[in-house]
């Protein structure tokens, strides 16, 4: 998603792009009779964009100032980029367990759930950052090869969501509002602790650099 502050003033706000970048659960809370797929379709209907944004009371999604750091910049990304960022955070935390999975079948299972790029990102950066002295929270005993691969994938995903909730809660002002709209309206997982902040920042910096 291009950042709102990068849009020419004469062209006006792109309401359809703004709406498409919001997590659909926020609309579902206000339109509970509709299925998620229907809400997704509504979000791509430019004719309804302004009206739906009014329903969410977020017609003005232009930040008061450009992002001051990578954490604020991450709030301007669409929800699919945020979800990948979360999986990367979880993969770094669980890099030791992921690195033990060398069997082709095990790798296929993990890649189908997490994505090959996420798995390799976690292994590569987890090892590199740990060697460089970055504090990486312990994820418990590394999972042995060929044991509970769905459990490992779920642990990576859940850890990623907790990191994103921690990130969301750390932001204030406009960017805190953006972050809240990009993540699910209701989150069942607790926020990660402050010990995860170095990983959250590192991944956010990578997104800001390469996306």
Phi and psi in degrees as GROMACS dihedral restraints (atoms count N, CA, C in turn):
[ dihedral_restraints ]
;  ai    aj    ak    al  type     phi  dphi    fc
    3     4     5     6     1   -75.8    20    10
    4     5     6     7     1   145.6    20    10
    6     7     8     9     1   -71.2    20    10
    7     8     9    10     1   142.2    20    10
    9    10    11    12     1   -58.5    20    10
   10    11    12    13     1   -38.3    20    10
   12    13    14    15     1   -70.3    20    10
   13    14    15    16     1   -12.1    20    10
   15    16    17    18     1   -88.8    20    10
   16    17    18    19     1    -2.4    20    10
   18    19    20    21     1   -86.6    20    10
   19    20    21    22     1   138.0    20    10
   21    22    23    24     1   -60.7    20    10
   22    23    24    25     1   139.9    20    10
   24    25    26    27     1   -63.0    20    10
   25    26    27    28     1   -32.2    20    10
   27    28    29    30     1   -71.4    20    10
   28    29    30    31     1   -21.1    20    10
   30    31    32    33     1   -84.0    20    10
   31    32    33    34     1   -15.2    20    10
   33    34    35    36     1    75.7    20    10
   34    35    36    37     1   170.2    20    10
   36    37    38    39     1   -70.1    20    10
   37    38    39    40     1   143.6    20    10
   39    40    41    42     1   -92.9    20    10
   40    41    42    43     1    89.2    20    10
   42    43    44    45     1   -64.5    20    10
   43    44    45    46     1   -36.6    20    10
   45    46    47    48     1   -65.8    20    10
   46    47    48    49     1   -39.2    20    10
   48    49    50    51     1   -67.6    20    10
   49    50    51    52     1   -40.0    20    10
   51    52    53    54     1   -60.0    20    10
   52    53    54    55     1   -48.0    20    10
   54    55    56    57     1   -65.2    20    10
   55    56    57    58     1   -40.5    20    10
   57    58    59    60     1   -64.1    20    10
   58    59    60    61     1   -24.4    20    10
   60    61    62    63     1   -85.8    20    10
   61    62    63    64     1    -6.9    20    10
   63    64    65    66     1   -86.3    20    10
   64    65    66    67     1   142.5    20    10
   66    67    68    69     1   -65.6    20    10
   67    68    69    70     1   131.9    20    10
   69    70    71    72     1   -62.0    20    10
   70    71    72    73     1   -19.3    20    10
   72    73    74    75     1   -62.3    20    10
   73    74    75    76     1   -26.6    20    10
   75    76    77    78     1   -67.6    20    10
   76    77    78    79     1   -37.8    20    10
   78    79    80    81     1   -74.3    20    10
   79    80    81    82     1   -35.5    20    10
   81    82    83    84     1   -61.5    20    10
   82    83    84    85     1   -32.8    20    10
   84    85    86    87     1   -63.6    20    10
   85    86    87    88     1   -31.0    20    10
   87    88    89    90     1   -93.8    20    10
   88    89    90    91     1   -16.9    20    10
   90    91    92    93     1  -128.2    20    10
   91    92    93    94     1    63.2    20    10
   93    94    95    96     1   -65.7    20    10
   94    95    96    97     1   -14.3    20    10
   96    97    98    99     1   -79.5    20    10
   97    98    99   100     1   -10.0    20    10
   99   100   101   102     1  -100.2    20    10
  100   101   102   103     1   146.3    20    10
  102   103   104   105     1   -77.9    20    10
  103   104   105   106     1   160.6    20    10
  105   106   107   108     1   -58.6    20    10
  106   107   108   109     1   -41.0    20    10
  108   109   110   111     1   -62.4    20    10
  109   110   111   112     1   -37.8    20    10
  111   112   113   114     1   -67.0    20    10
  112   113   114   115     1   -40.9    20    10
  114   115   116   117     1   -62.8    20    10
  115   116   117   118     1   -41.1    20    10
  117   118   119   120     1   -59.1    20    10
  118   119   120   121     1   -41.4    20    10
  120   121   122   123     1   -66.0    20    10
  121   122   123   124     1   -38.6    20    10
  123   124   125   126     1   -62.5    20    10
  124   125   126   127     1   -35.0    20    10
  126   127   128   129     1   -67.5    20    10
  127   128   129   130     1   -19.5    20    10
  129   130   131   132     1   -99.3    20    10
  130   131   132   133     1     3.9    20    10
  132   133   134   135     1   -91.2    20    10
  133   134   135   136     1   102.7    20    10
  135   136   137   138     1   -62.2    20    10
  136   137   138   139     1   -27.9    20    10
  138   139   140   141     1   -65.2    20    10
  139   140   141   142     1   -27.7    20    10
  141   142   143   144     1  -101.0    20    10
  142   143   144   145     1    -3.7    20    10
  144   145   146   147     1   -55.1    20    10
  145   146   147   148     1   -52.0    20    10
  147   148   149   150     1   -62.1    20    10
  148   149   150   151     1   -41.5    20    10
  150   151   152   153     1   -65.2    20    10
  151   152   153   154     1   -41.5    20    10
  153   154   155   156     1   -69.6    20    10
  154   155   156   157     1   -36.0    20    10
  156   157   158   159     1   -65.0    20    10
  157   158   159   160     1   -36.7    20    10
  159   160   161   162     1   -62.7    20    10
  160   161   162   163     1   -39.2    20    10
  162   163   164   165     1   -60.3    20    10
  163   164   165   166     1   -35.8    20    10
  165   166   167   168     1   -86.0    20    10
  166   167   168   169     1    -3.3    20    10
  168   169   170   171     1    56.6    20    10
  169   170   171   172     1    44.4    20    10
  171   172   173   174     1  -142.3    20    10
  172   173   174   175     1    47.3    20    10
  174   175   176   177     1   -63.8    20    10
  175   176   177   178     1   -34.6    20    10
  177   178   179   180     1  -101.4    20    10
  178   179   180   181     1    98.4    20    10
  180   181   182   183     1  -105.9    20    10
  181   182   183   184     1    20.3    20    10
  183   184   185   186     1   -85.9    20    10
  184   185   186   187     1   123.5    20    10
  186   187   188   189     1   -68.7    20    10
  187   188   189   190     1   151.0    20    10
  189   190   191   192     1   -68.8    20    10
  190   191   192   193     1   -24.5    20    10
  192   193   194   195     1  -150.3    20    10
  193   194   195   196     1   155.0    20    10
  195   196   197   198     1   -60.5    20    10
  196   197   198   199     1   156.4    20    10
  198   199   200   201     1   -58.8    20    10
  199   200   201   202     1   136.3    20    10
  201   202   203   204     1   -87.6    20    10
  202   203   204   205     1   -18.1    20    10
  204   205   206   207     1  -157.0    20    10
  205   206   207   208     1  -179.1    20    10
  207   208   209   210     1   -66.2    20    10
  208   209   210   211     1   -30.3    20    10
  210   211   212   213     1   -66.9    20    10
  211   212   213   214     1   -41.0    20    10
  213   214   215   216     1   -70.6    20    10
  214   215   216   217     1   -38.9    20    10
  216   217   218   219     1   -61.0    20    10
  217   218   219   220     1   -33.5    20    10
  219   220   221   222     1   -62.3    20    10
  220   221   222   223     1   -29.6    20    10
  222   223   224   225     1   -68.5    20    10
  223   224   225   226     1   -15.5    20    10
  225   226   227   228     1   -88.7    20    10
  226   227   228   229     1    -4.3    20    10
  228   229   230   231     1   -82.7    20    10
  229   230   231   232     1   150.9    20    10
  231   232   233   234     1   -67.5    20    10
  232   233   234   235     1   165.4    20    10
  234   235   236   237     1   -64.2    20    10
  235   236   237   238     1   -28.8    20    10
  237   238   239   240     1   -70.0    20    10
  238   239   240   241     1   -34.6    20    10
  240   241   242   243     1   -68.5    20    10
  241   242   243   244     1   -38.8    20    10
  243   244   245   246     1   -63.4    20    10
  244   245   246   247     1   -41.5    20    10
  246   247   248   249     1   -64.5    20    10
  247   248   249   250     1   -39.2    20    10
  249   250   251   252     1   -65.3    20    10
  250   251   252   253     1   -40.2    20    10
  252   253   254   255     1   -59.4    20    10
  253   254   255   256     1   -41.5    20    10
  255   256   257   258     1   -63.4    20    10
  256   257   258   259     1   -43.2    20    10
  258   259   260   261     1   -63.2    20    10
  259   260   261   262     1   -35.7    20    10
  261   262   263   264     1   -64.5    20    10
  262   263   264   265     1   -42.4    20    10
  264   265   266   267     1   -59.2    20    10
  265   266   267   268     1   -47.2    20    10
  267   268   269   270     1   -64.0    20    10
  268   269   270   271     1   -36.5    20    10
  270   271   272   273     1   -67.0    20    10
  271   272   273   274     1   -36.9    20    10
  273   274   275   276     1   -64.9    20    10
  274   275   276   277     1   -43.7    20    10
  276   277   278   279     1   -61.2    20    10
  277   278   279   280     1   -37.0    20    10
  279   280   281   282     1  -102.2    20    10
  280   281   282   283     1    25.5    20    10
  282   283   284   285     1   -61.9    20    10
  283   284   285   286     1   -33.9    20    10
  285   286   287   288     1   -65.2    20    10
  286   287   288   289     1   -42.1    20    10
  288   289   290   291     1   -66.5    20    10
  289   290   291   292     1   -41.6    20    10
  291   292   293   294     1   -64.7    20    10
  292   293   294   295     1   -36.5    20    10
  294   295   296   297     1   -69.2    20    10
  295   296   297   298     1   -19.4    20    10
  297   298   299   300     1   -79.1    20    10
  298   299   300   301     1   -13.7    20    10
  300   301   302   303     1   -87.5    20    10
  301   302   303   304     1    95.3    20    10
  303   304   305   306     1  -113.2    20    10
  304   305   306   307     1   -11.3    20    10
  306   307   308   309     1   -70.5    20    10
  307   308   309   310     1   138.0    20    10
  309   310   311   312     1   -59.1    20    10
  310   311   312   313     1   -40.5    20    10
  312   313   314   315     1   -66.2    20    10
  313   314   315   316     1   -41.3    20    10
  315   316   317   318     1   -63.3    20    10
  316   317   318   319     1   -42.3    20    10
  318   319   320   321     1   -63.5    20    10
  319   320   321   322     1   -39.1    20    10
  321   322   323   324     1   -61.5    20    10
  322   323   324   325     1   -42.8    20    10
  324   325   326   327     1   -63.0    20    10
  325   326   327   328     1   -46.6    20    10
  327   328   329   330     1   -66.6    20    10
  328   329   330   331     1   -41.4    20    10
  330   331   332   333     1   -67.0    20    10
  331   332   333   334     1   -30.8    20    10
  333   334   335   336     1   -66.6    20    10
  334   335   336   337     1   -28.9    20    10
  336   337   338   339     1   -94.6    20    10
  337   338   339   340     1   -47.4    20    10
  339   340   341   342     1   -95.1    20    10
  340   341   342   343     1   -30.6    20    10
  342   343   344   345     1    98.2    20    10
  343   344   345   346     1   136.6    20    10
  345   346   347   348     1   -60.6    20    10
  346   347   348   349     1   -40.1    20    10
  348   349   350   351     1   -63.5    20    10
  349   350   351   352     1   -37.3    20    10
  351   352   353   354     1   -67.7    20    10
  352   353   354   355     1   -45.8    20    10
  354   355   356   357     1   -59.8    20    10
  355   356   357   358     1   -47.9    20    10
  357   358   359   360     1   -68.2    20    10
  358   359   360   361     1   -35.1    20    10
  360   361   362   363     1   -59.8    20    10
  361   362   363   364     1   -45.2    20    10
  363   364   365   366     1   -63.2    20    10
  364   365   366   367     1   -46.1    20    10
  366   367   368   369     1   -64.8    20    10
  367   368   369   370     1   -49.8    20    10
  369   370   371   372     1   -64.2    20    10
  370   371   372   373     1   -50.8    20    10
  372   373   374   375     1   -78.2    20    10
  373   374   375   376     1   -33.2    20    10
  375   376   377   378     1   -59.9    20    10
  376   377   378   379     1   -47.2    20    10
  378   379   380   381     1   -65.2    20    10
  379   380   381   382     1   -43.1    20    10
  381   382   383   384     1   -66.2    20    10
  382   383   384   385     1   -46.9    20    10
  384   385   386   387     1   -68.9    20    10
  385   386   387   388     1   -37.2    20    10
  387   388   389   390     1   -63.4    20    10
  388   389   390   391     1   -42.2    20    10
  390   391   392   393     1   -65.1    20    10
  391   392   393   394     1   -31.0    20    10
  393   394   395   396     1   -80.6    20    10
  394   395   396   397     1    -3.7    20    10
  396   397   398   399     1    96.2    20    10
  397   398   399   400     1     6.6    20    10
  399   400   401   402     1   -70.1    20    10
  400   401   402   403     1   136.8    20    10
  402   403   404   405     1   -75.5    20    10
  403   404   405   406     1   114.5    20    10
  405   406   407   408     1  -112.9    20    10
  406   407   408   409     1   119.1    20    10
  408   409   410   411     1   -56.0    20    10
  409   410   411   412     1   146.4    20    10
  411   412   413   414     1   -71.2    20    10
  412   413   414   415     1   136.0    20    10
  414   415   416   417     1  -103.6    20    10
  415   416   417   418     1    17.8    20    10
  417   418   419   420     1    86.2    20    10
  418   419   420   421     1  -165.8    20    10
  420   421   422   423     1   -69.1    20    10
  421   422   423   424     1   127.0    20    10
  423   424   425   426     1   -54.8    20    10
  424   425   426   427     1   138.3    20    10
  426   427   428   429     1   -69.1    20    10
  427   428   429   430     1   130.1    20    10
  429   430   431   432     1   -68.0    20    10
  430   431   432   433     1   154.7    20    10
  432   433   434   435     1   -57.7    20    10
  433   434   435   436     1   143.0    20    10
  435   436   437   438     1    65.7    20    10
  436   437   438   439     1    22.6    20    10
  438   439   440   441     1  -124.6    20    10
  439   440   441   442     1   123.9    20    10
  441   442   443   444     1    47.4    20    10
  442   443   444   445     1    57.2    20    10
  444   445   446   447     1   -63.8    20    10
  445   446   447   448     1   -40.1    20    10
  447   448   449   450     1   -60.4    20    10
  448   449   450   451     1   -36.1    20    10
  450   451   452   453     1   -65.5    20    10
  451   452   453   454     1   -38.8    20    10
  453   454   455   456     1   -66.1    20    10
  454   455   456   457     1   -45.4    20    10
  456   457   458   459     1   -60.7    20    10
  457   458   459   460     1   -40.7    20    10
  459   460   461   462     1   -66.5    20    10
  460   461   462   463     1   -38.6    20    10
  462   463   464   465     1   -63.3    20    10
  463   464   465   466     1   -41.4    20    10
  465   466   467   468     1   -62.6    20    10
  466   467   468   469     1   -46.7    20    10
  468   469   470   471     1   -64.7    20    10
  469   470   471   472     1   -46.4    20    10
  471   472   473   474     1   -63.3    20    10
  472   473   474   475     1   -40.1    20    10
  474   475   476   477     1   -61.7    20    10
  475   476   477   478     1   -41.0    20    10
  477   478   479   480     1   -62.1    20    10
  478   479   480   481     1   -42.8    20    10
  480   481   482   483     1   -64.1    20    10
  481   482   483   484     1   -41.3    20    10
  483   484   485   486     1   -62.6    20    10
  484   485   486   487     1   -37.3    20    10
  486   487   488   489     1   -65.6    20    10
  487   488   489   490     1   -40.9    20    10
  489   490   491   492     1   -66.3    20    10
  490   491   492   493     1   -35.9    20    10
  492   493   494   495     1   -66.5    20    10
  493   494   495   496     1   -40.4    20    10
  495   496   497   498     1   -59.8    20    10
  496   497   498   499     1   -44.4    20    10
  498   499   500   501     1   -60.9    20    10
  499   500   501   502     1   -47.5    20    10
  501   502   503   504     1   -57.9    20    10
  502   503   504   505     1   -45.2    20    10
  504   505   506   507     1   -70.1    20    10
  505   506   507   508     1   -18.0    20    10
  507   508   509   510     1   -83.3    20    10
  508   509   510   511     1   -14.7    20    10
  510   511   512   513     1   -94.1    20    10
  511   512   513   514     1   149.9    20    10
  513   514   515   516     1  -125.6    20    10
  514   515   516   517     1   172.0    20    10
  516   517   518   519     1    62.5    20    10
  517   518   519   520     1  -146.2    20    10
  519   520   521   522     1   -57.4    20    10
  520   521   522   523     1   -41.3    20    10
  522   523   524   525     1   -72.9    20    10
  523   524   525   526     1   -29.5    20    10
  525   526   527   528     1   -66.0    20    10
  526   527   528   529     1   -36.9    20    10
  528   529   530   531     1   -67.7    20    10
  529   530   531   532     1   -42.9    20    10
  531   532   533   534     1   -59.7    20    10
  532   533   534   535     1   -46.9    20    10
  534   535   536   537     1   -60.6    20    10
  535   536   537   538     1   -41.1    20    10
  537   538   539   540     1   -63.4    20    10
  538   539   540   541     1   -37.2    20    10
  540   541   542   543     1   -74.3    20    10
  541   542   543   544     1   -26.8    20    10
  543   544   545   546     1   -81.3    20    10
  544   545   546   547     1   -22.1    20    10
  546   547   548   549     1   -99.1    20    10
  547   548   549   550     1   163.1    20    10
  549   550   551   552     1   -54.1    20    10
  550   551   552   553     1   145.0    20    10
  552   553   554   555     1   -64.7    20    10
  553   554   555   556     1   -29.9    20    10
  555   556   557   558     1  -126.3    20    10
  556   557   558   559     1   125.4    20    10
  558   559   560   561     1  -118.5    20    10
  559   560   561   562     1   130.2    20    10
  561   562   563   564     1   -92.1    20    10
  562   563   564   565     1   -18.5    20    10
  564   565   566   567     1   -88.5    20    10
  565   566   567   568     1   148.9    20    10
  567   568   569   570     1   -76.3    20    10
  568   569   570   571     1   157.5    20    10
  570   571   572   573     1   -68.9    20    10
  571   572   573   574     1   145.7    20    10
  573   574   575   576     1   -65.0    20    10
  574   575   576   577     1   159.0    20    10
  576   577   578   579     1   -80.0    20    10
  577   578   579   580     1   172.9    20    10
  579   580   581   582     1   -63.2    20    10
  580   581   582   583     1   -16.9    20    10
  582   583   584   585     1   -67.0    20    10
  583   584   585   586     1   -15.9    20    10
  585   586   587   588     1   -89.1    20    10
  586   587   588   589     1    -6.1    20    10
  588   589   590   591     1   -56.2    20    10
  589   590   591   592     1   -41.6    20    10
  591   592   593   594     1   -60.2    20    10
  592   593   594   595     1   -38.1    20    10
  594   595   596   597     1   -69.4    20    10
  595   596   597   598     1   -43.5    20    10
  597   598   599   600     1   -58.2    20    10
  598   599   600   601     1   -45.7    20    10
  600   601   602   603     1   -65.7    20    10
  601   602   603   604     1   -43.9    20    10
  603   604   605   606     1   -60.1    20    10
  604   605   606   607     1   -45.2    20    10
  606   607   608   609     1   -66.6    20    10
  607   608   609   610     1   -42.3    20    10
  609   610   611   612     1   -61.0    20    10
  610   611   612   613     1   -40.0    20    10
  612   613   614   615     1   -63.9    20    10
  613   614   615   616     1   -38.2    20    10
  615   616   617   618     1   -65.5    20    10
  616   617   618   619     1   -40.7    20    10
  618   619   620   621     1   -63.6    20    10
  619   620   621   622     1   -44.3    20    10
  621   622   623   624     1   -62.8    20    10
  622   623   624   625     1   -30.8    20    10
  624   625   626   627     1   -81.6    20    10
  625   626   627   628     1   -37.6    20    10
  627   628   629   630     1  -111.2    20    10
  628   629   630   631     1   -10.3    20    10
